[in-house]
Amino acid sequence: MMQGPFHSQSNSPRLPAAALLLLAAIYLLAGVINHDPWKTEDAIHIGIAHGFAAHGNWLFPHVAGEPWPHTAPLYHWVAALLGKAFGGLLDFHNAARLTTTLFGALFLFALSGAARALHGADAGRAAPLLAIGTLGLLAPLHEAQPAVAGLACAALAYWGGGLILQGPAYAAPLRGALLLGVGLGLSFPAHGLVGLLMAGAVLPAPIIRRDWKSLALALLIAVPLIAAWPLLLSSQAPELWAQWLQWWQNELAEATLARGIPQDKHVEQLIWAAWPVLPIAAWSLWLHRHHLLPLAIPLLGMLLALLWFLTGSPRTLATLPLLLPFILIAAAGVDRLRRGAANAFDWFAMTTFSCFAVLIWLGASAQALDWPPKIANNFEKLAPGHAVQYSAFALAFAVLITLAWLMSWTLRRASWRPTLRWAAGTTLLWALVATLWMSWIDHGKSYRAVTLSLRAALPQQVNCIERVGLGAAQRASLDYFVGIRTTPPTRAGDCEWRLAEGRLNQAAPAGWVERWQGHRPSDRKERWFLYQRQK
């Protein structure tokens, strides 16, 4: 029976906690505010939160007034509250997006606690660094994304499971049961069945320990938290609960191993999203191959998440349930990499991120000074009409973090140096992009300009606008920016106006007259057309 966490055999000085906290703060905060809701996930989830804050009906997520059963509501509840609380200081979308920062911080904190409980203090500091450096977490941790809430709750559950596995000698089972219960209970309103899948992998921990009191306490906490939203929704709006269930039933019914998708696509997506923790996790498994019990819970979580990943399309979001157990497994062995592998990892991070940093600075120069001219011309082609003016604060911050990166080249040799270097390099690139390229990216990804142009083309009063081909992000942006809510095609006969997505130079449908067309500056394929019914 396991007597507690096993520890890495490292004689290196411990990584200062202040350095880890500062790095995590820069990573989590960079690029979260000062840009519009972007197409796809960001616009959808900010739209849902705005709907809660502006129109009520907090029981069920809606996009532009229409039910959206694809997500659970916990993230959007918090985002709506933050959007209202900071409404006087920040735009709603910027304040709401801080919910990702909040859950991201909880995720890193709980991840550290889980790694420390499972593998010891060194792993507890390595795990957040591994997470910060993981490529698949970069976008979700900086956009409006409820999956981050699911990751945070699952990490809490793993922390609780790790404490339970330490046993009574560490006086940890009670705290472990509380954390496991809260993490498991909130995982369902945070991320639905996927959240339960991630956090549920930890339930065998008290069974391995034969700690039935901890198991009972965890379930006593978790079950009411899991049941609260479904019971309330089914009693107040049973049709919406039925719609949510039906959507998940369809998802599960259609799921099959790599359904119609080549296996290599899953492998490619997984390798990219899980870099660099995937090879480190493989090394850790080999290193502890004769003593896998401390890795049993992350291994179970990995197998369940892998099964889920292979049943769907190979998207980055589908890899998120895998990244948590990968990081926990990798944290057990990252400080014990062979010297050659550690030096190669360190050198690769230093050279790769340095080269990319130079390219980002060249891009900033091209935007602001039109030099180099070829790069400036490429930026103009991709975002016509965009002009940038950097504030003194933005430039000072970009210079400061670049100098800090250059100073990191002199770090003394330590077992944690490659991991810190990779995390610092990822943070450097994201912070530079968020500081120097953000307005250019926002110019291309925001629907603000096209929705305002559409609003100006419409009369003040319209009976309704039929939509054809508009996606959820487009509908959410229309509602958020200009308060326009379109109507499904089923009511086409009642509408004088039609808004359709199409291609350049397409002809107006029979019986309709084109009144306007528009598009985002960076998108030459996606065009919006406004038609008026002929009288």
C-alpha positions in Angstrom: 0.0 0.0 0.0 1.3 3.4 -0.9 2.7 5.4 2.1 2.7 8.8 0.5 4.0 10.7 -2.6 7.3 9.7 -4.1 9.8 12.4 -4.7 12.2 13.2 -7.5 15.9 12.6 -6.8 17.0 16.1 -7.6 19.8 18.0 -5.7 19.0 21.3 -7.5 18.0 24.4 -5.6 14.3 24.9 -5.5 12.6 27.2 -8.0 11.6 30.4 -6.2 7.8 30.6 -5.7 7.8 34.3 -6.5 9.2 33.6 -10.0 6.5 31.0 -10.7 3.8 33.3 -9.5 5.0 36.2 -11.6 5.3 34.0 -14.7 1.8 32.6 -14.2 0.3 36.1 -13.7 1.8 37.4 -16.9 0.8 34.3 -18.8 -2.8 34.4 -17.6 -3.4 38.1 -17.9 -1.7 38.8 -21.3 -4.2 39.2 -24.1 -7.4 38.6 -22.1 -8.7 42.2 -22.3 -8.5 45.0 -24.9 -10.0 43.2 -27.8 -13.5 42.4 -29.1 -15.2 39.1 -29.0 -13.6 37.0 -31.7 -15.2 34.7 -34.2 -16.2 31.1 -33.0 -15.9 30.2 -29.4 -15.0 33.6 -27.9 -18.0 35.3 -29.4 -20.4 32.5 -28.6 -19.6 32.3 -24.9 -19.4 36.0 -24.4 -22.8 36.2 -26.1 -24.2 33.6 -23.7 -22.9 35.5 -20.7 -24.2 38.8 -22.0 -27.6 37.2 -22.5 -27.7 36.2 -18.8 -26.6 39.6 -17.7 -28.9 41.6 -20.0 -32.0 39.5 -20.4 -32.1 37.2 -17.4 -33.3 33.6 -17.8 -30.1 32.3 -16.0 -31.2 28.7 -16.0 -30.1 27.8 -19.5 -27.5 29.1 -22.0 -28.9 31.0 -25.0 -27.2 32.4 -28.1 -29.1 35.5 -29.4 -32.2 34.4 -27.5 -32.2 30.8 -28.8 -31.3 27.8 -26.6 -27.8 26.5 -26.8 -27.5 23.0 -25.4 -23.9 22.5 -26.3 -22.5 23.8 -23.0 -23.1 23.9 -19.2 -23.8 27.2 -17.5 -21.3 27.6 -14.6 -18.7 29.5 -16.6 -21.3 31.9 -18.1 -22.9 32.6 -14.7 -19.5 33.8 -13.4 -18.8 35.7 -16.6 -22.1 37.5 -16.4 -21.5 38.4 -12.8 -18.0 39.7 -13.6 -19.3 41.6 -16.6 -21.9 43.4 -14.5 -19.5 43.9 -11.5 -16.8 45.6 -13.6 -19.1 47.2 -16.2 -18.0 50.7 -15.1 -14.3 49.9 -15.6 -14.2 47.6 -18.6 -16.3 46.7 -21.6 -18.6 43.8 -20.8 -16.6 41.4 -23.0 -13.3 42.2 -21.4 -14.7 41.9 -17.9 -16.5 38.6 -18.8 -13.3 37.2 -20.3 -11.6 37.6 -16.9 -13.6 34.5 -15.9 -11.1 32.5 -17.9 -8.2 34.1 -16.0 -10.0 33.3 -12.7 -10.6 29.6 -13.6 -7.1 29.4 -15.2 -5.5 30.6 -12.0 -7.6 28.0 -10.1 -6.5 25.3 -12.6 -2.8 26.1 -12.1 -3.1 26.3 -8.3 -5.1 23.0 -8.1 -2.7 21.4 -10.6 0.2 22.3 -8.4 -1.5 20.9 -5.4 -2.4 17.7 -7.2 1.2 17.1 -8.4 2.6 17.9 -5.0 0.2 15.5 -3.3 0.9 12.7 -5.8 4.6 13.2 -6.4 6.2 15.6 -4.0 7.2 19.3 -3.8 9.3 19.4 -6.9 6.5 18.1 -9.0 4.2 20.6 -7.4 6.3 23.4 -8.9 7.0 21.7 -12.2 3.3 21.0 -13.1 2.2 24.6 -13.5 5.3 25.3 -15.7 4.4 22.3 -17.8 0.8 23.6 -18.2 2.0 27.1 -19.1 4.3 25.6 -21.8 1.7 23.2 -23.3 0.6 24.5 -26.7 -2.9 23.1 -26.6 -3.8 25.2 -23.5 -2.6 28.5 -24.9 -5.8 29.5 -26.8 -8.4 28.1 -24.4 -6.7 29.9 -21.4 -7.0 33.3 -23.1 -10.5 33.2 -24.6 -14.0 32.9 -23.3 -13.9 29.1 -22.9 -16.1 27.1 -20.4 -13.8 24.1 -20.8 -11.3 25.9 -18.6 -13.8 25.8 -15.8 -14.0 22.0 -16.3 -10.2 21.7 -16.2 -10.1 23.7 -12.9 -12.7 21.5 -11.3 -11.1 18.3 -12.5 -7.7 19.6 -11.1 -9.4 20.1 -7.7 -10.6 16.6 -7.8 -7.2 15.3 -8.6 -5.7 17.3 -5.7 -8.3 15.8 -3.4 -7.6 12.3 -4.7 -3.8 12.8 -4.2 -4.4 13.9 -0.6 -6.5 10.8 0.1 -3.9 8.6 -1.4 -1.3 9.9 1.1 -3.3 8.2 3.9 -3.9 9.0 7.5 -0.2 9.4 8.3 -0.3 12.7 6.4 -3.6 13.9 8.1 -4.9 14.7 4.6 -7.9 12.5 3.9 -10.5 15.0 5.2 -9.2 17.8 3.1 -8.8 15.4 0.2 -12.5 14.3 0.5 -13.6 17.9 0.6 -11.6 18.8 -2.5 -12.6 15.7 -4.4 -16.3 16.3 -3.6 -16.3 20.0 -4.6 -14.2 19.3 -7.8 -16.4 16.4 -8.9 -19.6 18.2 -8.0 -18.8 21.4 -9.9 -17.4 19.5 -12.9 -20.9 18.9 -14.2 -22.3 22.4 -14.2 -18.8 23.6 -15.4 -18.3 21.3 -18.4 -21.2 18.8 -18.6 -20.5 15.1 -19.1 -17.0 15.8 -20.3 -16.3 17.5 -16.9 -17.7 14.5 -15.1 -15.5 12.2 -17.2 -12.3 14.2 -16.2 -13.1 14.5 -12.5 -14.8 11.0 -12.2 -11.4 9.3 -12.9 -10.3 10.3 -9.4 -13.1 8.4 -7.6 -11.1 5.2 -7.3 -8.5 7.0 -5.1 -10.4 6.4 -1.8 -11.2 2.9 -3.0 -7.5 2.1 -3.5 -7.0 3.4 0.0 -10.1 1.6 1.3 -11.0 4.9 2.8 -14.8 4.5 2.8 -15.3 7.6 5.0 -13.6 9.8 2.5 -15.5 8.3 -0.4 -18.8 8.8 1.4 -18.0 12.4 2.3 -16.9 13.2 -1.3 -20.1 11.7 -2.7 -22.2 13.5 -0.1 -20.7 16.8 -1.3 -20.6 16.0 -5.0 -24.1 14.5 -5.6 -26.1 17.6 -4.6 -23.8 19.8 -6.6 -24.2 17.6 -9.6 -28.0 17.3 -9.2 -28.8 21.0 -8.4 -28.9 22.4 -11.9 -30.6 19.4 -13.6 -33.3 19.3 -10.9 -33.9 23.1 -11.0 -34.0 23.1 -14.8 -36.2 20.1 -15.2 -38.7 21.6 -12.7 -38.7 25.2 -14.2 -38.1 24.5 -17.9 -38.4 20.8 -18.6 -38.4 21.4 -22.4 -34.9 22.9 -22.1 -33.6 20.1 -20.0 -35.1 17.6 -22.5 -33.3 19.5 -25.3 -30.0 19.4 -23.4 -30.4 15.6 -22.8 -31.3 15.0 -26.5 -28.2 16.8 -27.7 -25.9 14.7 -25.5 -27.8 11.6 -26.5 -27.2 12.4 -30.1 -23.5 13.1 -29.4 -23.1 9.7 -27.6 -25.0 7.8 -30.2 -22.9 9.2 -33.1 -19.6 8.5 -31.2 -17.6 5.6 -32.4 -13.8 5.1 -32.6 -12.5 7.5 -35.1 -15.8 7.7 -37.0 -15.0 8.5 -40.6 -11.8 10.3 -39.5 -8.3 8.9 -40.3 -6.4 7.9 -37.2 -3.4 10.0 -38.3 -5.5 13.2 -37.9 -6.0 12.3 -34.2 -2.3 11.6 -33.8 -1.3 14.9 -35.4 -3.7 16.9 -33.4 -2.6 15.2 -30.1 1.1 15.6 -30.8 0.7 19.3 -31.5 -1.7 20.1 -28.6 0.2 18.0 -26.0 3.7 19.3 -26.9 6.0 19.2 -25.0 4.3 17.2 -22.1 3.6 14.1 -24.2 7.2 12.9 -24.7 8.0 13.9 -21.1 4.9 11.9 -19.8 6.2 8.9 -21.8 9.6 9.2 -20.2 8.0 9.5 -16.8 6.0 6.3 -17.3 9.2 4.5 -18.3 11.0 5.9 -15.3 8.4 4.7 -12.9 7.4 1.5 -14.8 8.1 -0.7 -11.7 6.2 1.6 -9.3 3.1 2.8 -11.2 0.7 3.1 -8.2 1.2 6.8 -7.7 0.5 7.3 -11.4 -2.6 5.1 -11.3 -5.2 7.9 -11.1 -3.7 10.1 -13.8 -3.3 6.9 -16.0 -7.0 6.1 -15.6 -7.9 9.7 -16.4 -5.6 9.5 -19.5 -7.3 6.3 -20.7 -10.8 7.7 -20.2 -9.9 10.9 -21.9 -8.2 9.1 -24.8 -11.3 7.0 -25.4 -13.4 10.2 -25.5 -10.9 11.9 -27.8 -11.0 9.0 -30.3 -14.8 9.0 -30.5 -15.0 12.6 -31.9 -13.3 14.9 -34.4 -9.7 15.7 -33.8 -10.1 19.3 -32.5 -7.9 21.1 -30.0 -10.7 21.4 -27.5 -11.2 17.6 -27.6 -7.6 17.2 -26.4 -8.1 19.2 -23.2 -9.3 16.3 -21.1 -6.1 14.5 -22.0 -3.7 17.4 -21.1 -4.5 17.3 -17.3 -3.4 13.6 -16.8 -0.5 14.1 -19.2 0.8 17.0 -17.1 0.4 15.1 -13.9 2.3 12.1 -15.3 5.0 14.3 -16.8 5.5 16.2 -13.5 6.6 13.0 -11.9 9.6 12.6 -14.2 10.5 16.0 -15.7 13.1 16.8 -13.1 14.8 13.5 -13.8 15.4 13.8 -17.5 18.7 12.5 -18.7 21.3 15.2 -19.0 21.4 15.0 -22.8 17.6 15.2 -23.1 17.4 18.0 -20.6 20.1 20.1 -22.4 18.4 19.4 -25.8 15.0 20.5 -24.4 16.6 23.6 -22.9 18.6 24.5 -26.1 15.6 24.0 -28.3 13.4 26.2 -26.2 16.0 29.0 -26.0 16.7 29.1 -29.8 13.1 28.5 -31.0 11.5 31.1 -28.8 14.2 33.6 -29.4 13.8 33.3 -33.2 10.0 33.7 -32.9 10.4 36.8 -30.7 12.6 38.4 -33.3 9.9 37.7 -35.9 7.2 39.3 -33.7 9.3 42.4 -33.2 9.8 42.6 -37.0 6.1 42.3 -37.5 5.5 45.1 -35.0 8.1 47.3 -36.9 6.3 46.5 -40.1 3.0 47.6 -38.7 4.2 50.8 -37.1 7.1 51.9 -39.4 6.3 50.1 -42.6 9.7 48.4 -42.4 10.6 45.8 -43.6 8.4 46.8 -46.5 7.7 43.3 -47.7 6.4 42.2 -44.3 4.5 45.5 -44.0 2.8 44.7 -47.3 1.8 41.3 -46.1 0.2 42.7 -43.0 -1.7 45.2 -45.1 -3.0 42.5 -47.4 -4.2 40.4 -44.5 -5.9 43.3 -42.7 -6.6 46.1 -45.1 -7.1 49.5 -43.6 -5.5 48.6 -40.3 -3.3 51.3 -38.6 -1.5 50.8 -35.3 -0.2 53.2 -32.8 1.7 51.8 -29.8 1.4 53.4 -26.4 4.5 54.1 -24.4 3.2 51.5 -21.8 2.8 48.8 -24.4 6.3 49.3 -25.8 7.8 49.5 -22.4 6.2 46.2 -21.4 7.2 44.5 -24.6 10.8 45.7 -24.1 10.8 44.6 -20.5 9.7 41.1 -21.1 12.1 40.7 -23.9 15.0 41.8 -21.7 13.8 39.4 -19.0 14.0 36.6 -21.6 17.5 37.6 -22.6 18.5 37.6 -18.9 17.1 34.1 -18.5 19.9 32.9 -20.8 22.2 33.2 -17.8 20.2 30.9 -15.5 22.3 28.5 -13.6 22.0 24.9 -14.3 19.2 23.2 -12.4 16.8 20.3 -13.0 13.9 22.7 -13.5 15.7 25.1 -15.9 14.4 23.4 -19.2 10.8 23.4 -17.9 11.0 27.0 -16.8 12.7 28.0 -20.1 9.9 26.5 -22.1 7.2 28.1 -20.0 8.9 31.4 -20.1 9.4 31.2 -23.8 5.7 30.4 -24.4 4.7 33.3 -22.1 7.2 35.6 -23.9 5.7 34.9 -27.3 2.1 35.2 -26.2 2.8 38.4 -24.3 4.5 39.9 -27.2 1.7 39.0 -29.6 -0.9 40.3 -27.1 1.0 43.6 -26.8 2.3 44.2 -30.3 0.0 42.4 -32.7 -3.3 42.5 -30.7 -4.9 45.4 -32.6 -4.0 43.8 -35.9 -5.5 40.5 -34.9 -8.6 42.2 -33.5 -9.1 44.1 -36.7 -9.4 40.8 -38.6 -11.3 38.6 -36.1 -13.9 41.1 -34.7 -17.4 41.3 -36.2 -17.9 44.8 -34.8 -17.3 46.8 -38.0 -19.5 44.6 -40.2 -22.4 44.5 -37.7 -22.3 48.3 -37.4 -22.3 48.6 -41.1 -25.3 46.3 -41.3 -27.2 48.2 -38.6 -26.7 51.4 -40.6 -28.1 49.8 -43.8 -31.4 48.8 -42.0 -34.3 51.1 -41.2 -34.9 51.8 -37.6 -37.9 49.4 -37.4 -37.9 46.0 -39.0 -40.4 43.2 -38.4 -37.8 40.4 -38.5 -34.7 39.3 -40.3 -34.5 35.8 -41.7 -31.1 34.2 -41.6 -29.5 31.8 -44.1 -26.1 30.2 -43.3 -25.2 32.3 -40.3 -23.3 30.5 -37.6 -23.6 30.8 -33.8 -20.7 33.2 -33.5 -22.1 35.5 -36.1 -25.5 35.5 -34.5 -24.0 36.1 -31.1 -21.9 39.0 -32.5 -25.0 40.6 -34.1 -26.9 40.4 -30.8 -23.9 41.7 -28.7 -22.8 44.6 -30.9 -26.0 46.0 -32.3 -28.9 44.1 -30.6 -30.0 42.3 -33.8 -31.6 38.9 -33.4 -32.2 36.9 -36.6 -35.0 34.4 -37.1 -34.6 30.8 -38.2 -35.6 30.0 -41.8 -38.8 28.2 -40.6 -40.5 31.7 -40.3 -39.2 32.9 -43.7 -42.7 34.0 -44.9 -43.1 36.5 -42.1 -39.9 38.4 -42.7 -39.3 41.4 -45.0 -35.5 41.1 -44.7 -33.0 38.2 -45.2 -29.4 38.1 -44.0 -27.3 35.4 -45.7 -23.7 34.3 -45.7 -22.4 33.7 -49.2 -19.6 34.3 -51.7 -18.5 37.3 -53.6 -20.7 38.3 -56.7 -23.5 35.9 -55.9 -26.9 36.8 -57.3 -29.9 37.7 -55.2 -32.4 34.9 -54.7 -35.6 35.1 -56.7 -38.1 37.5 -55.1 -35.4 39.4 -53.1 -33.4 42.6 -53.8 -29.9 43.1 -52.5 -29.6 46.2 -50.2 -26.2 45.7 -48.6 -23.1 43.4 -48.4 -20.2 43.4 -46.0 -17.4 41.3 -44.6 -14.7 41.3 -42.0 -11.5 43.0 -43.4 -9.4 39.9 -43.2 -11.9 37.5 -44.7 -12.4 37.6 -48.4 -14.5 34.4 -48.6 -17.1 35.0 -45.9 -19.5 37.8 -47.1 -22.8 38.9 -45.6 -25.7 39.9 -47.9 -28.8 41.8 -46.8 -31.8 41.3 -49.0 -35.3 42.9 -48.9 -38.3 41.0 -50.1 -39.8 42.3 -53.3 -43.2 43.8 -52.9 
